[in-house]
Every structure is written in C-alpha cells, then in structure tokens.
Amino acid sequence: MIPAHIYNDKELFALEKERLFSRAWTFVAHESEIPQEGDYVVRRVLDDSFIITRDSAGDVRAMFNMCLHRGMQVCRAEMGNASNFRCPYHGWTYRNDGRLTGLPFHRDAYGGDEGFAKNQTLLPAPKLSSYNGLLFISMDPGAEPLQDFLGDFKFYLDFYTKQSTGGLELRGPQRWRIKANWKIGAENFAGDMYHTPHTHASIVEIGLFREPKAQKRKDGATYWAHRGGGTTYKLPPGGFDERMRYVGYPDDMIGRIKKLWTPRQQQIVGEDGFMISAATCFPNLSFVHNWPKVHDRNGRNDGVLPFISIRLWQPISEHETEVCSWFAVDSAAPPQYKQDSYKAYLMCFGSTGMFEQDDVENWVSLTTTAGGSMARRLLLNSRMGLLLDDRPVVEALSAESFHGPGRAQVGYNENNQRELLKLWADYLQMPRPALTAAAPATGTAVTE
Amino acid sequence: MSAVSARKALPFNDSRHLQAHQFLVDEAYLLDAQQYQTWLDTMTDDIRYVMPVRVTTARGAGFDTSPGMAHFDEDKYSLSLRVARMGTEHVWAEDPPSRLRHFITNVRTFECDDGTHLFVESAELLFRSRGDVNESTLVSCGREDLLRWCNDRWKLARRNIITDESVLRMQNLAVFL
C-alpha cells in the first residue's frame, strides 16, 4: 500500500534530493547529441547545471557550469559548438575540456601562479559514464560503476539503443513543464499496461494504434530486472523476422539487429513472442517503443512503423516536473524510415503526442489531489497482481517461456511500480553520500 | 517558405491585407470555440503545419531551433487525426475542455510574386485555463503563414509557429496555434 502523499510532499522531495538524486546514476545526454569536437549541451541534475562537451581531443566530459572565481555560469546557451567558454562576469576562460586558460590580469591581480594556480579546471561531475551512448552522471563520487548499477536491465536497454553498430541518434529534446510529481511518469512507463485501454482509448478509435485494445494489452508481459523494468505486447505467431516486420521494421534494419542482439534477446521476440514497449530505468529515465500508423497513403493503409522515445522526468519540485523527451532512431536506418519514425513519435508522444496528452492530464490531477490533508489518510492500493496473502494472481513466466533476466509475468499487475518504489524507499533510507572522494578535484572543491 | 517568395509589404488599407487579417481573426474564433472540423477546412490538402522546438543558443551561433525537432510537424492526415481525436469520447486532455483565447496581433501581409499567395506574419498569445485549481497558462509565439487563393477563398497552405519559450510551461499542446 502506498501513502498517497508521496506524490506531493515537500519533505519527501527534500529527502529525494539529499539521498536519491545525490547517489543514483541519472541520464543527462546521448553521445549522438555532441557528435563533433567542440559540441556541447547543457543539462541539469536537479539544481546542478553541467556542460556536457566533446572536447577537442574527442573525449566526452561533464563539467559543473560554474566559474571557479565568482560562481557565474560560464555557459548560458543550452547547446552549440565552442572551443572555449568565457565567463561573462570577469572574463575567465576555459577550454572545452574544462582547463582554465585565460585569467585577465593574472599577474597584476593574483601575482601569477603564486596567488592563483592556473592549472585548474571547471569542477568535473563526480562520476560520468556511458552505456550504448547513453551518458549518465552520478553525484556520488563513490558510486558503483554504471554497468553494475544498470545490471540485468542492460539486456532490455539494448532493444532500444543497440540496433546497429553506430547506435542511436537523438533529436530534441522537447522540453515542457507539467505540474506533476516525477515518480508518476516513471511508474507509468515502468509497468502500467492497465491504463492503456482506458486512458488511450481515443488512439485506437482514430486508427492511430491498433494494439491497445484491452484484450491485447493484457496478453503482454511485464518484466523487472535489477534497476529497471517495462512492458511488452504479445505478438502474433511467426519467427523473429516476421514479428519484427509486423511492427514495421524494414529488412535491412532486421538484418543489422540480428547481428547485434544476443540469441536470448532475439528469443524474446522470435520464440517468446513479446515486443518491448515502455520501460523505466530507475530513477527517472523512461523509454517507449510503439508502432503506430502514420500515413494514409494509397496501398499502404495498414502500414505501421516503430518509433523510440527516450525521456527524462526531471524533478523541479514535489509537484512539478520538466519532461525532456527525445526522438531516437537507429543511426543506420534508411532516411525515409527515420522521417516516418519521427512523424510517428510526434503523433504519439512528446509535447503534442496524442498518447502523452491524456497521460499528463491524469498525472497533474493526481499530484494536485495528493497535496491535501486527506491524501495523508489514504493508502493507495498498489497490489494489482497480488492476492490478499501475497501469492501472485498469475505465476511468473518460466525461463523457457521468457528468455530475459529478472522476473516476468503475463497480464495486468503492478509489480514494476512496486519494484520502482521499493528501490526509491531503499534509497531514501540510505545516509547522504560523501560530497567528495578522498582527494578534492581542484583546489576550490568543497570538503565535508 | 516553399518555392513562393514574398515580395513587398502591403499597406494596411490594401484589401488583401484586410482579407488576410480577417482570415486570421476568423481562424482564432474557430480555435477558441474548438470548432476543429471547420478549422481543418480552412487548410489546403498540402498543408504543412510546423512548430519547431526553440533552443537557447549563443548570439552568433546561427541557429535557435533544435535541429530536426519540432513540437508540431504536421500534414493534413496527421492534423485530421488530431481533430478526429477531439471528437471522440475519450479525449481526457480536453475533457472538460479548456477555456481558450487566441489573441492575434502585429499582422503584416506581403504579396507574393505568383499572385495566388499571401505571406502573413502575426503574433499570437494563447491563454488556456483548465478546471478551477490549476494556474492558467500562456503560449506566446510568432507565426509565418502562407495563404493560397483557392477558387473563392483563402486557405492556409503553410504555417511556421515560432514559440518564444524553449521550455513550454503548458502541460501539453492539445491545442492549436
């Protein structure tokens, strides 16, 4: 049972800042957003602004966007290409790898290096790591390696992010603010198959998506593996190629995918008959993969094709979230596929997406209601899939019928939402991590 | 915009400017009243309706939209699906409907060299109020439209919506601009 006020509670949000977002790996960008040397994007982890650059040596870096001198933001654009960042306040200049290179009147004002050693850098993010081009920051210098953090969920991340050796390319993000708690979207994408037939009824009625009919959604499986979980759709009979074609993948993409996905990953589709749909990687990164019909061209009336979206539920406060929603597509996909897939994304998800519009309406309403005093007296039933004595309504799928790691089961349930909130509760019980590793990164770094 | 190039600005007392202005004001009424099926008929079959994502870039960067990404990037088919959805009984994003007011101003009209198109710039402020608890929200944008003379009336053939925010403060765009 879930106390309803967790979706709008100032004290809990303060705890989330102190104990969760101070520790967990959080997504900031994809490497394809900064393909060239000097390219940068500016992204936040809660209140902290980082410049994510590809420096002139080609290395990806994440640097705290605050001048070492008086603390001004050295970069106030959100994207671009630069060899240097010059602070507007007093003109201190940093290379795109963070090194301080220009300090006006260094000798006159500081007596040169004796007063202020110039061999310093913008403060690097405590931890930066990537998986399939997805760049994550952890604010905990002692964080476990990203690979370990993601664990078995990597198996499922590959479906979205590894469809050719070149990997994904991202467009966007669309950014907009919703008056909703960040956990609601994360939970919804993690496992809420149950909302699809009702919330998104209009999508089926207008012929945009043929899958969400109640019966079909119920036949899908949910899975949870370590730090993430998601939903799937049950596919009609057929082998791997046939089923990939059913959701609209062209043969050349299927060919490349087959070279990269492991036999077990291919068995999920080809033998078990499940196609990945939405998913969430704890704490606030979600994915979606659907296959709507985007054209009404002659002779292609039934044509559907897949799109992928990656989204971050960026917390602003206990009752406000900035949604950052990217369109993602395999970089090796044919140009027409990319164009159609982009169109599919826009019609379904994002700021104008016809799926997403109705979701947000629900989440804003829920958040508002959770802020009152009655919400503190209400335990929301989050037990779908469990009997009163905690036995599952439906048994987990066996290893022979679901070839992925973790626990999977068919049908409506709230296992994944419970798993996500269990992790959330675990993090809130941990002490705040140390701010710095043993040795501070620069002479100006804060110590405990 | 497209192959049609704008030529010269029309004075405000030019009848074509008055027609363009009336087109925009009449359209704003349809959007306020959510008469979307009628609104759809004010567009040509080859309509392109685009709202790029704006980004904050350095002065001199040479771009201020997110490469390859838009909020709207619509043709007649996708617009017709959006309109059809508004007619279903399950359009929760707009049920109950928002109270909308599209304010249109700063209208400038330019004649095009082909004689059948007008290029029209306008500024728009959309006020949207939902329910009784949520704060009302605004979207401010500029618009670049191409109107085409079709038999007996002007129709919208192209619209480029230049939003003034990089991060929208509206919970969704289940509305049109």
Contacts between the chains, C-beta under 8 A, distances in Angstrom:
chain1	res1	chain2	res2	distance
A	76	B	56	7.2
A	77	B	55	7.9
A	77	B	56	5.4
A	77	B	57	4.9
A	77	B	58	4.6
A	77	B	61	6.8
A	78	B	55	5.3
A	78	B	56	4.6
A	78	B	57	7.3
A	78	B	166	6.7
A	79	B	55	5.7
A	79	B	57	6.5
A	79	B	66	7.8
A	80	B	57	5.4
A	80	B	58	5.5
A	80	B	61	5.1
A	81	B	61	8.0
A	82	B	58	7.6
A	171	B	66	7.1
A	171	B	67	7.1
A	171	B	68	4.5
A	171	B	69	4.3
A	172	B	53	6.4
A	172	B	66	5.9
A	172	B	69	4.3
A	173	B	53	7.9
A	173	B	66	7.8
A	173	B	69	7.7
A	174	B	53	5.5
A	174	B	66	7.9
A	174	B	69	6.7
A	174	B	71	6.1
A	174	B	168	8.0
A	175	B	53	7.7
A	175	B	166	6.6
A	175	B	167	4.4
A	175	B	168	7.1
A	176	B	167	6.3
A	176	B	168	3.8
A	176	B	169	7.4
A	176	B	170	6.7
A	176	B	171	7.3
A	176	B	172	7.6
A	177	B	167	6.3
A	177	B	168	7.1
A	177	B	169	5.5
A	177	B	171	7.7
A	178	B	171	4.7
A	178	B	172	7.9
A	179	B	134	6.5
A	179	B	135	7.9
A	179	B	171	6.8
A	180	B	171	7.9
A	198	B	90	7.8
A	199	B	92	6.6
A	200	B	90	7.9
A	201	B	88	7.4
A	201	B	89	8.0
A	201	B	90	3.9
A	202	B	85	4.8
A	202	B	88	4.2
A	202	B	89	8.0
A	202	B	90	4.1
A	202	B	91	5.3
A	203	B	85	7.5
A	205	B	85	7.7
A	205	B	88	4.8
A	205	B	90	6.8
A	206	B	81	5.2
A	206	B	84	4.5
A	206	B	85	5.1
A	206	B	88	6.7
A	207	B	81	7.5
A	208	B	81	5.8
A	294	B	78	7.3
A	295	B	77	6.6
A	296	B	77	5.1
A	322	B	167	6.4
A	327	B	69	6.6
A	342	B	68	7.5
A	342	B	73	7.4
A	343	B	73	6.9
A	343	B	78	7.0
A	346	B	70	7.0
A	346	B	71	7.9
A	346	B	72	7.2
A	346	B	73	5.5
A	346	B	74	7.9
A	346	B	78	7.7
A	347	B	78	5.6
A	347	B	81	6.8
A	347	B	82	8.0
A	350	B	71	7.3
A	351	B	71	4.9
A	351	B	168	6.0
A	351	B	172	6.4
A	351	B	173	5.1
A	352	B	51	7.9
A	352	B	71	5.2
A	352	B	72	5.5
A	352	B	172	7.3
A	352	B	173	4.4
A	352	B	174	7.9
A	354	B	81	7.4
A	354	B	82	6.6
A	354	B	85	5.7
A	356	B	172	6.6
A	357	B	92	7.9
A	357	B	93	3.7
A	357	B	94	8.0
A	357	B	172	4.3
A	357	B	173	7.7
A	357	B	174	4.3
A	358	B	90	7.7
A	358	B	91	7.2
A	358	B	92	4.3
A	358	B	93	5.0
A	360	B	93	7.2
A	360	B	171	4.9
A	360	B	172	5.1
A	361	B	92	4.9
A	361	B	93	4.7
A	361	B	171	7.4
A	361	B	172	7.4
A	362	B	92	6.8
A	364	B	134	6.8
A	364	B	171	5.8
A	368	B	133	5.5
A	368	B	134	7.2
